[in-house]
Structure formats: structure tokens, C-alpha cells
């Protein structure tokens, strides 16, 4: 089935493990699993909501400069800003003195986005037995990730890759144990071979058609619907121009239900190999 928790669960991967009776979050609990705060949206997101291409700008740099946990000051005093920068800079920006840095990052993100709009658009073409998936590369959001994707393609390392997880849309009102929509979780997940882990880059709220890296890779997914309940948990490195092939895979390929921890996942009975090239 799935190879690891990180491979199976892009729903902000095992998040805050346990709340104490007093609602105090222990340091060990807060840093269990994926280093991103988990929160949920109360609204069910319409999976058919349409977006204009290129309407997403910067992500994590747009977050408010404040602390999301009451323990942030204590954690910062113990050096957690340096030990766990991904989590702390997201959840404890104020205590980690990240306000000036956030302003600078926002300015740089806006400059990168302007350059992206004016420059040529590169695409990663993912070829499957169902057809081609054209991913518009967002080097303005994730330059390191995009560079590595292009390097894999140039070295012909993409041919051994495959999609291994397929999740259709959840029914309206279906809520999982974390309070978010699902299961299923409206995504198509694959993996790159010969991948070298990269640091987290820009992470907008996940919208339909966005292509996201799970932690530092090698797994990635295409979102079939918006996932604002995952907050800024995933580096966004591309956007699918046309979701027809993705939809076809998710609605026609048989899946096997299983569990990763306490989360229900849907793995493809027959993983779908893909090759890729850059246009």
C-alpha cells in the first residue's frame, strides 16, 4: 500500500498529536509529525469552484505576524526558533522576531510574482496512460523545488516515477477526526525518484489545481478541490492548466482503502507510471 506516513497523508500529516485536558500543548505534542500547525475551515469547499490562472501570489509571507500558540514565548526562549524554524516561523512569528522578515519576504514575493507574470511560462508535461497533465511551473513561489524538478527531467530521472494515491471528492458534510472535509481528500498523489529534500518555500492556501510538495519531497500531489483547512502547510510549485486527465484518473482507476495511523487513505490498486518533459 503506501510506503510511509509522509507518503500517505498530505492532510498536513499528523499535526498536533494530543491536547491535554487543560488545552495546554506540550512541546513534544506540537512538533509531532509534520511541522505545521493544523487548523480547519468550517465551510465545505465547492470542488467545482473555478479560478483564473495565475491569480495566486505569495503564500506564507502573507500570514499575519503574530503568535498562534500561548507557549510561543517559552519555546522561543528555549531556542526553538532555531531548532524548529519551519514550525516556529509559521506558528510563533512574533516571538521569533519574524515581523520584519515577513515584510521583506512579502516584498520579494511580490517582485518574483511580477517577474513571473511578465516572463515566459514553463510547463512540466506529465505523460500518463490517461493523457498528459500540463503543470505550469511556479518558480516565483518555489524556485528551489522547480529547479530540482527540471534537473530530474533533464537527467531523465522522471521515467521511474508514478502516481500511487487517488482520492475523489468527499461528500458534503463528511468530516474526519481532525475536523476537516474527508475522507476521501480530493487529491492525486505521486512521487519523484532520485529526489533530494528541499526546504519549504512559499505556501499559499491550497486551491483546486495547485501542485504541492509534501514536506521536502519526494511525494507531491495535485489538489482536486480547495483545501484552506490545511492552511500554509505545503510548498506550491505548480498549477495544472486543465484538470481533465487528473479527474479521469481519480474517477476511473480502482483504489484500495487502508489506514495510515488513524487516517483513511485510498491507494491506487495499480500505480500509474508517468514520464515528463519541459515545454
C-alpha positions in Angstrom: 0.0 0.0 0.0 1.5 3.3 1.0 5.2 3.4 1.8 5.2 5.8 4.7 3.1 8.2 6.7 4.7 11.0 4.8 3.7 9.4 1.6 0.2 8.6 2.6 -1.0 11.7 4.4 -0.8 15.0 2.8 -3.5 16.3 5.1 -1.0 18.2 7.0 0.4 15.0 8.2 -0.1 14.2 11.7 -0.2 17.5 13.1 -0.8 18.2 16.7 -0.9 14.8 18.3 -2.7 15.3 21.6 -4.3 18.1 23.5 -4.1 17.9 27.3 -7.3 18.3 29.4 -6.3 21.8 30.2 -5.8 22.6 26.5 -2.1 23.2 27.1 0.0 22.0 24.2 3.2 20.3 25.2 6.3 21.0 23.1 6.5 17.2 22.2 2.9 17.2 21.0 3.3 20.4 18.9 6.2 19.0 17.0 5.0 15.5 16.3 4.9 14.6 12.6 4.6 17.3 10.1 6.0 20.7 11.3 2.9 22.8 10.5 0.0 23.9 12.6 -3.2 22.3 11.7 -6.5 24.2 11.6 -9.8 23.6 9.9 -12.3 25.5 7.9 -16.0 25.3 9.0 -17.1 25.8 5.4 -17.4 22.9 2.9 -15.4 24.0 -0.2 -17.1 23.6 -3.5 -14.8 21.3 -5.6 -16.0 22.8 -8.8 -15.1 26.4 -7.9 -13.2 27.9 -10.8 -10.1 30.2 -10.6 -8.3 32.3 -13.1 -4.8 31.1 -14.0 -2.1 32.9 -12.1 -4.3 34.5 -9.5 -2.3 33.2 -6.6 0.5 35.4 -5.4 2.6 34.8 -2.3 1.6 32.4 0.4 3.4 32.1 3.7 4.7 35.6 3.6 1.1 36.9 3.6 0.4 35.4 7.0 -0.2 37.7 10.0 2.8 38.4 12.1 1.6 37.0 15.4 1.8 34.0 17.7 -0.8 31.2 17.3 0.2 29.4 20.5 0.3 30.6 24.0 3.5 28.7 24.6 5.4 30.5 21.8 7.3 32.8 24.2 8.6 29.9 26.3 9.5 27.9 23.2 11.4 30.8 21.7 13.3 31.4 25.0 14.4 27.7 24.8 15.8 28.1 21.3 13.0 26.5 19.3 13.1 29.3 16.7 16.5 28.0 15.6 15.8 24.3 16.3 12.4 24.1 14.5 12.3 27.1 12.2 9.5 25.7 9.9 7.0 25.3 12.7 8.1 28.3 14.8 8.2 30.8 12.0 4.7 29.8 11.0 3.1 29.5 14.4 5.2 31.8 16.5 6.3 34.5 14.1 6.0 37.3 16.7 8.1 35.5 19.3 10.7 34.5 16.7 11.1 38.2 15.7 9.8 37.4 12.2 7.8 40.5 11.6 10.4 42.5 9.7 11.5 39.3 7.9 7.9 38.7 6.8 7.6 42.2 5.4 10.8 41.7 3.4 9.7 38.3 2.2 6.4 39.8 1.1 8.2 42.5 -1.0 10.4 39.9 -2.6 7.5 37.6 -3.3 5.6 40.4 -5.0 8.7 41.2 -7.1 9.0 37.5 -8.1 5.3 37.3 -9.0 5.6 40.4 -11.2 8.5 38.9 -13.0 6.6 35.6 -13.3 3.7 37.4 -15.0 5.9 39.2 -17.4 8.2 36.3 -18.3 7.7 33.1 -20.4 5.7 30.3 -18.8 7.4 26.9 -18.5 5.4 23.7 -18.2 6.2 20.3 -16.8 4.3 17.9 -19.1 3.4 14.7 -17.1 2.6 11.9 -19.6 0.4 9.1 -18.3 -1.6 6.3 -19.9 -4.7 8.5 -19.4 -3.2 11.5 -21.2 -0.9 14.5 -20.4 -1.1 16.7 -17.3 0.4 20.1 -18.0 1.8 21.7 -14.9 2.6 25.4 -15.1 5.8 25.8 -13.1 5.6 28.5 -10.4 9.3 29.4 -10.0 8.2 32.6 -8.3 6.8 30.6 -5.4 9.2 27.7 -5.2 12.4 28.4 -7.2 14.4 25.6 -5.4 11.7 23.0 -6.0 11.2 23.9 -9.6 14.9 23.9 -10.2 15.1 20.3 -8.9 12.1 19.2 -10.9 13.7 20.5 -14.1 17.0 18.9 -13.1 15.3 15.5 -12.7 13.7 15.9 -16.1 17.0 16.9 -17.8 18.7 13.8 -16.2 15.9 11.6 -17.5 15.1 10.5 -13.9 11.4 11.1 -14.1 10.6 7.9 -16.1 10.7 5.7 -12.9 8.1 7.8 -11.1 4.4 7.0 -10.6 1.1 8.1 -9.1 0.2 5.8 -6.2 -2.7 7.5 -4.3 -6.0 8.7 -5.6 -8.7 10.4 -3.6 -12.0 11.5 -5.0 -14.2 14.3 -3.6 -15.7 13.9 -0.1 -19.5 14.1 0.2 -20.8 17.4 1.6 -20.8 17.3 5.4 -18.3 14.4 5.7 -15.8 15.4 8.5 -12.7 13.4 9.6 -11.4 13.1 13.1 -9.3 16.3 12.7 -12.4 18.4 11.7 -11.6 18.8 8.0 -13.5 17.6 4.9 -13.0 14.0 4.2 -12.2 11.2 3.7 -11.7 11.0 0.8 -9.4 14.0 0.4 -9.7 15.2 -3.2 -6.2 14.8 -4.5 -3.9 12.7 -6.8 -0.6 11.9 -5.3 2.7 10.8 -6.9 6.3 10.6 -6.1 9.6 11.5 -7.8 12.6 9.2 -7.9 16.1 10.3 -7.1 14.8 13.3 -5.2 16.9 15.4 -2.8 14.9 17.0 0.0 14.4 20.8 -0.3 13.4 23.4 2.3 9.8 24.6 2.5 9.1 27.6 0.2 6.1 29.7 -0.5 2.9 28.1 0.7 -0.4 29.8 -0.3 -3.7 28.4 0.8 -4.2 25.3 -1.4 -6.6 25.9 -4.2 -8.0 23.5 -6.9 -5.4 22.6 -9.5 -2.4 23.5 -7.3 0.6 21.2 -7.3 2.1 20.8 -3.9 5.2 19.2 -2.4 4.7 17.1 0.7 7.3 18.1 3.3 10.6 18.2 1.5 9.6 15.6 -1.1 9.8 13.3 -2.9 5.9 13.0 -2.7 3.7 15.6 -4.3 0.0 16.0 -5.1 -2.5 17.8 -7.3 -5.4 19.2 -5.3 -8.8 18.4 -6.8 -10.5 21.0 -4.6 -9.5 23.8 -2.4 -8.0 22.9 1.0 -8.0 26.0 3.1 -8.2 23.8 6.1 -4.6 22.8 5.6 -3.5 26.5 6.0 0.0 27.1 4.7 1.2 23.6 5.0 2.6 22.8 1.6 5.1 24.3 -0.8 3.2 25.1 -4.1 5.4 24.6 -7.1 2.9 24.5 -10.0 -0.7 24.7 -11.2 -2.4 22.4 -13.6 -3.8 24.1 -16.7 -6.5 21.6 -17.4 -7.8 19.1 -14.8 -9.5 16.7 -17.2 -6.8 14.0 -17.1 -6.5 14.3 -13.3 -10.3 14.0 -12.9 -10.3 10.9 -15.2 -7.7 9.1 -13.2 -9.4 9.8 -9.9 -12.9 8.8 -11.1 -12.0 5.7 -13.1 -9.0 4.0 -11.5 -9.8 1.4 -8.8 -8.5 2.1 -5.3 -7.8 0.1 -2.2 -8.9 1.6 1.1 -6.5 1.5 4.0 -5.2 3.4 7.0 -2.1 5.4 7.9 -2.3 5.9 11.6 -5.9 6.9 12.2 -6.4 8.4 8.7 -8.3 6.6 6.0 -6.4 6.7 2.6 -7.1 5.5 -0.9 -4.2 3.9 -2.7 -4.3 3.0 -6.4 -4.7 -0.7 -7.0 -2.4 -0.3 -10.0 0.1 2.6 -9.6 0.2 4.8 -12.8 3.7 5.3 -14.1 4.5 8.7 -15.8 7.2 10.3 -17.7 7.8 14.0 -18.0 9.4 16.7 -20.1 9.6 20.5 -20.1 8.0 22.8 -22.6 
